[in-house]
Amino acid sequence: MFIYLHKKYIDMNFKPNGNWVVLPDPSKKKTDSGIILDDKTAKSITTNILEVLAAGPQCGFAKVGETVMVDPRAEAMIVHIDEKQYIMISEHQLLGKW
């Protein structure tokens, strides 16, 4: 499965179980140009609008490639897949999609 995100393809071999959804980790401690951010600045640029990278077989709402809004109060699991950091949430923590 190839996923289009930020103008490059991500080959994710991981398939979540049940109604779990894999999303990119919105927290950044460093910019793309290499500038290290303090905690306050990093928190101010965090977003809850993300693209679905993988979805479990019981997900009826979110599909791979769709842009979703995550409940800002949602608790997410931080997971490492293919040496990159992502978050996993249950589908019921999604507020909507585009």
Secondary structure, DSSP 4 states (H G I P E B T S, - for coil): -EEEETTEEEE------TTEEEEE----SB-TT-PBPPHHHHHHT--SEEE--EE-TT-SS--TT-EEEE-TT---EEEEETTEEEEEEEGGGEEEE-
